[in-house]
Amino acid sequence: MALDRDHVLRSAAALLTRKSTATMDEVARAAGISRATLHRHFAGRDALVRALEALGIEECEAALDAARLDEGPATDAVHRLVREIEPAAGLLAFLYTENQLFEGEEQNQGWTRIDDRVAALFRRGQRSGEFRIDLTPAWLTEALYGLLASAAWAVSEGRVARKDFTHMIVELLLGGALRREES
């Protein structure tokens, strides 16, 4: 029987999202395979995390494409982006806490591509007058990432209803990012 790598990665992501300290034995059990089989495909936790990183980047880039960031008002594009990224939010919340992914020369350039695309959306919203200009696009991007991770954790813990994920993130982010009219 061939190993379904995608199934193993998604099982690992689901487990590690709930329990970031899970052992490789627990990951193997969650995927329905032996630890030896898991080890043949992922030499250790670092290799597994790197594979999850690649999956997370792939899912983020797919969500960015599906959200059509260049179409319509920037506020609508932010709403679409949050909605499209929701299925991957748990995985991204886990990856967000894996500091080794974001340090040094080994950083995957996929994160830079994602950062650039999201920052460009906020920059577009600033140019159109939708977003405040006193908050940098880089900061708005980081704020979005933090809200996505926090909402994913809150949903997984049952503190926030899954149906409210997009609404709560967009309302909080844009409520703070919308340009205020001078009186």
DRENVEX-474370 format. One record per residue (C-alpha): residue number from 1; residue in three letters; x, y, z. Coordinates in steps of 0.25 Angstrom, whole numbers. Layout:
BEGIN
<node i="NUM" aa="ALA" X="X" Y="Y" Z="Z"/>
...
***
This chain:
BEGIN
<node i="1" aa="MET" X="0" Y="0" Z="0"/>
<node i="2" aa="ALA" X="6" Y="13" Z="-4"/>
<node i="3" aa="LEU" X="7" Y="24" Z="6"/>
<node i="4" aa="ASP" X="-2" Y="36" Z="4"/>
<node i="5" aa="ARG" X="7" Y="47" Z="8"/>
<node i="6" aa="ASP" X="-4" Y="58" Z="7"/>
<node i="7" aa="HIS" X="-12" Y="50" Z="17"/>
<node i="8" aa="VAL" X="0" Y="48" Z="26"/>
<node i="9" aa="LEU" X="3" Y="63" Z="26"/>
<node i="10" aa="ARG" X="-11" Y="67" Z="28"/>
<node i="11" aa="SER" X="-12" Y="58" Z="40"/>
<node i="12" aa="ALA" X="1" Y="63" Z="46"/>
<node i="13" aa="ALA" X="-4" Y="77" Z="43"/>
<node i="14" aa="ALA" X="-18" Y="75" Z="50"/>
<node i="15" aa="LEU" X="-11" Y="68" Z="62"/>
<node i="16" aa="LEU" X="1" Y="79" Z="63"/>
<node i="17" aa="THR" X="-10" Y="90" Z="63"/>
<node i="18" aa="ARG" X="-16" Y="84" Z="75"/>
<node i="19" aa="LYS" X="-4" Y="79" Z="82"/>
<node i="20" aa="SER" X="9" Y="86" Z="77"/>
<node i="21" aa="THR" X="18" Y="77" Z="86"/>
<node i="22" aa="ALA" X="12" Y="64" Z="80"/>
<node i="23" aa="THR" X="23" Y="53" Z="78"/>
<node i="24" aa="MET" X="26" Y="46" Z="65"/>
<node i="25" aa="ASP" X="19" Y="34" Z="71"/>
<node i="26" aa="GLU" X="6" Y="42" Z="73"/>
<node i="27" aa="VAL" X="7" Y="48" Z="59"/>
<node i="28" aa="ALA" X="9" Y="34" Z="53"/>
<node i="29" aa="ARG" X="-3" Y="29" Z="61"/>
<node i="30" aa="ALA" X="-12" Y="41" Z="56"/>
<node i="31" aa="ALA" X="-8" Y="38" Z="42"/>
<node i="32" aa="GLY" X="-11" Y="23" Z="44"/>
<node i="33" aa="ILE" X="3" Y="18" Z="41"/>
<node i="34" aa="SER" X="15" Y="12" Z="49"/>
<node i="35" aa="ARG" X="26" Y="21" Z="54"/>
<node i="36" aa="ALA" X="36" Y="14" Z="45"/>
<node i="37" aa="THR" X="28" Y="17" Z="33"/>
<node i="38" aa="LEU" X="27" Y="32" Z="37"/>
<node i="39" aa="HIS" X="42" Y="32" Z="40"/>
<node i="40" aa="ARG" X="45" Y="26" Z="26"/>
<node i="41" aa="HIS" X="37" Y="38" Z="20"/>
<node i="42" aa="PHE" X="41" Y="49" Z="30"/>
<node i="43" aa="ALA" X="55" Y="47" Z="37"/>
<node i="44" aa="GLY" X="50" Y="55" Z="49"/>
<node i="45" aa="ARG" X="42" Y="66" Z="54"/>
<node i="46" aa="ASP" X="50" Y="76" Z="47"/>
<node i="47" aa="ALA" X="47" Y="69" Z="33"/>
<node i="48" aa="LEU" X="33" Y="68" Z="37"/>
<node i="49" aa="VAL" X="31" Y="83" Z="40"/>
<node i="50" aa="ARG" X="39" Y="86" Z="27"/>
<node i="51" aa="ALA" X="29" Y="78" Z="19"/>
<node i="52" aa="LEU" X="17" Y="85" Z="27"/>
<node i="53" aa="GLU" X="24" Y="98" Z="24"/>
<node i="54" aa="ALA" X="23" Y="95" Z="9"/>
<node i="55" aa="LEU" X="9" Y="91" Z="10"/>
<node i="56" aa="GLY" X="5" Y="103" Z="18"/>
<node i="57" aa="ILE" X="12" Y="112" Z="7"/>
<node i="58" aa="GLU" X="5" Y="105" Z="-4"/>
<node i="59" aa="GLU" X="-8" Y="106" Z="3"/>
<node i="60" aa="CYS" X="-6" Y="121" Z="6"/>
<node i="61" aa="GLU" X="-2" Y="124" Z="-9"/>
<node i="62" aa="ALA" X="-14" Y="117" Z="-13"/>
<node i="63" aa="ALA" X="-23" Y="125" Z="-4"/>
<node i="64" aa="LEU" X="-16" Y="138" Z="-9"/>
<node i="65" aa="ASP" X="-19" Y="134" Z="-23"/>
<node i="66" aa="ALA" X="-34" Y="130" Z="-20"/>
<node i="67" aa="ALA" X="-36" Y="143" Z="-12"/>
<node i="68" aa="ARG" X="-33" Y="151" Z="-25"/>
<node i="69" aa="LEU" X="-26" Y="162" Z="-17"/>
<node i="70" aa="ASP" X="-25" Y="172" Z="-29"/>
<node i="71" aa="GLU" X="-40" Y="172" Z="-31"/>
<node i="72" aa="GLY" X="-50" Y="182" Z="-25"/>
<node i="73" aa="PRO" X="-48" Y="190" Z="-13"/>
<node i="74" aa="ALA" X="-37" Y="186" Z="-4"/>
<node i="75" aa="THR" X="-46" Y="184" Z="8"/>
<node i="76" aa="ASP" X="-54" Y="173" Z="0"/>
<node i="77" aa="ALA" X="-41" Y="167" Z="-4"/>
<node i="78" aa="VAL" X="-37" Y="165" Z="11"/>
<node i="79" aa="HIS" X="-50" Y="159" Z="14"/>
<node i="80" aa="ARG" X="-48" Y="149" Z="2"/>
<node i="81" aa="LEU" X="-34" Y="146" Z="7"/>
<node i="82" aa="VAL" X="-38" Y="143" Z="21"/>
<node i="83" aa="ARG" X="-50" Y="134" Z="16"/>
<node i="84" aa="GLU" X="-40" Y="127" Z="6"/>
<node i="85" aa="ILE" X="-29" Y="124" Z="16"/>
<node i="86" aa="GLU" X="-38" Y="119" Z="27"/>
<node i="87" aa="PRO" X="-37" Y="104" Z="24"/>
<node i="88" aa="ALA" X="-22" Y="106" Z="25"/>
<node i="89" aa="ALA" X="-22" Y="115" Z="38"/>
<node i="90" aa="GLY" X="-19" Y="104" Z="48"/>
<node i="91" aa="LEU" X="-7" Y="99" Z="40"/>
<node i="92" aa="LEU" X="-3" Y="113" Z="39"/>
<node i="93" aa="ALA" X="-5" Y="116" Z="54"/>
<node i="94" aa="PHE" X="4" Y="104" Z="57"/>
<node i="95" aa="LEU" X="15" Y="109" Z="47"/>
<node i="96" aa="TYR" X="14" Y="123" Z="52"/>
<node i="97" aa="THR" X="20" Y="118" Z="66"/>
<node i="98" aa="GLU" X="31" Y="110" Z="59"/>
<node i="99" aa="ASN" X="42" Y="121" Z="60"/>
<node i="100" aa="GLN" X="53" Y="112" Z="53"/>
<node i="101" aa="LEU" X="45" Y="114" Z="40"/>
<node i="102" aa="PHE" X="47" Y="129" Z="41"/>
<node i="103" aa="GLU" X="61" Y="130" Z="45"/>
<node i="104" aa="GLY" X="74" Y="131" Z="37"/>
<node i="105" aa="GLU" X="78" Y="128" Z="23"/>
<node i="106" aa="GLU" X="70" Y="115" Z="22"/>
<node i="107" aa="GLN" X="56" Y="123" Z="22"/>
<node i="108" aa="ASN" X="47" Y="118" Z="11"/>
<node i="109" aa="GLN" X="45" Y="129" Z="1"/>
<node i="110" aa="GLY" X="31" Y="126" Z="0"/>
<node i="111" aa="TRP" X="28" Y="134" Z="12"/>
<node i="112" aa="THR" X="34" Y="146" Z="6"/>
<node i="113" aa="ARG" X="25" Y="144" Z="-6"/>
<node i="114" aa="ILE" X="13" Y="143" Z="3"/>
<node i="115" aa="ASP" X="17" Y="155" Z="11"/>
<node i="116" aa="ASP" X="20" Y="163" Z="-2"/>
<node i="117" aa="ARG" X="6" Y="160" Z="-7"/>
<node i="118" aa="VAL" X="-2" Y="163" Z="5"/>
<node i="119" aa="ALA" X="6" Y="176" Z="8"/>
<node i="120" aa="ALA" X="3" Y="180" Z="-7"/>
<node i="121" aa="LEU" X="-12" Y="178" Z="-4"/>
<node i="122" aa="PHE" X="-11" Y="188" Z="9"/>
<node i="123" aa="ARG" X="-2" Y="197" Z="0"/>
<node i="124" aa="ARG" X="-13" Y="198" Z="-10"/>
<node i="125" aa="GLY" X="-24" Y="200" Z="0"/>
<node i="126" aa="GLN" X="-15" Y="212" Z="6"/>
<node i="127" aa="ARG" X="-14" Y="218" Z="-8"/>
<node i="128" aa="SER" X="-29" Y="217" Z="-11"/>
<node i="129" aa="GLY" X="-32" Y="224" Z="3"/>
<node i="130" aa="GLU" X="-38" Y="211" Z="9"/>
<node i="131" aa="PHE" X="-27" Y="209" Z="19"/>
<node i="132" aa="ARG" X="-20" Y="218" Z="29"/>
<node i="133" aa="ILE" X="-7" Y="222" Z="24"/>
<node i="134" aa="ASP" X="0" Y="224" Z="38"/>
<node i="135" aa="LEU" X="0" Y="208" Z="39"/>
<node i="136" aa="THR" X="10" Y="202" Z="30"/>
<node i="137" aa="PRO" X="6" Y="191" Z="20"/>
<node i="138" aa="ALA" X="17" Y="182" Z="27"/>
<node i="139" aa="TRP" X="10" Y="184" Z="41"/>
<node i="140" aa="LEU" X="-4" Y="182" Z="35"/>
<node i="141" aa="THR" X="1" Y="169" Z="29"/>
<node i="142" aa="GLU" X="7" Y="164" Z="43"/>
<node i="143" aa="ALA" X="-6" Y="168" Z="50"/>
<node i="144" aa="LEU" X="-14" Y="160" Z="40"/>
<node i="145" aa="TYR" X="-5" Y="148" Z="42"/>
<node i="146" aa="GLY" X="-6" Y="150" Z="57"/>
<node i="147" aa="LEU" X="-21" Y="150" Z="56"/>
<node i="148" aa="LEU" X="-22" Y="138" Z="47"/>
<node i="149" aa="ALA" X="-14" Y="130" Z="57"/>
<node i="150" aa="SER" X="-21" Y="135" Z="69"/>
<node i="151" aa="ALA" X="-35" Y="132" Z="62"/>
<node i="152" aa="ALA" X="-30" Y="118" Z="58"/>
<node i="153" aa="TRP" X="-26" Y="115" Z="73"/>
<node i="154" aa="ALA" X="-39" Y="121" Z="78"/>
<node i="155" aa="VAL" X="-47" Y="112" Z="68"/>
<node i="156" aa="SER" X="-40" Y="100" Z="72"/>
<node i="157" aa="GLU" X="-42" Y="102" Z="87"/>
<node i="158" aa="GLY" X="-57" Y="105" Z="85"/>
<node i="159" aa="ARG" X="-56" Y="119" Z="89"/>
<node i="160" aa="VAL" X="-60" Y="124" Z="76"/>
<node i="161" aa="ALA" X="-70" Y="118" Z="66"/>
<node i="162" aa="ARG" X="-64" Y="114" Z="53"/>
<node i="163" aa="LYS" X="-75" Y="121" Z="46"/>
<node i="164" aa="ASP" X="-70" Y="134" Z="52"/>
<node i="165" aa="PHE" X="-56" Y="133" Z="48"/>
<node i="166" aa="THR" X="-56" Y="142" Z="36"/>
<node i="167" aa="HIS" X="-65" Y="152" Z="42"/>
<node i="168" aa="MET" X="-57" Y="154" Z="55"/>
<node i="169" aa="ILE" X="-44" Y="155" Z="48"/>
<node i="170" aa="VAL" X="-48" Y="165" Z="37"/>
<node i="171" aa="GLU" X="-56" Y="174" Z="47"/>
<node i="172" aa="LEU" X="-45" Y="175" Z="57"/>
<node i="173" aa="LEU" X="-34" Y="177" Z="46"/>
<node i="174" aa="LEU" X="-42" Y="187" Z="37"/>
<node i="175" aa="GLY" X="-48" Y="194" Z="49"/>
<node i="176" aa="GLY" X="-34" Y="198" Z="53"/>
<node i="177" aa="ALA" X="-29" Y="199" Z="39"/>
<node i="178" aa="LEU" X="-40" Y="208" Z="33"/>
<node i="179" aa="ARG" X="-36" Y="222" Z="30"/>
<node i="180" aa="ARG" X="-43" Y="232" Z="39"/>
<node i="181" aa="GLU" X="-49" Y="244" Z="33"/>
<node i="182" aa="GLU" X="-44" Y="257" Z="39"/>
<node i="183" aa="SER" X="-54" Y="266" Z="46"/>
***
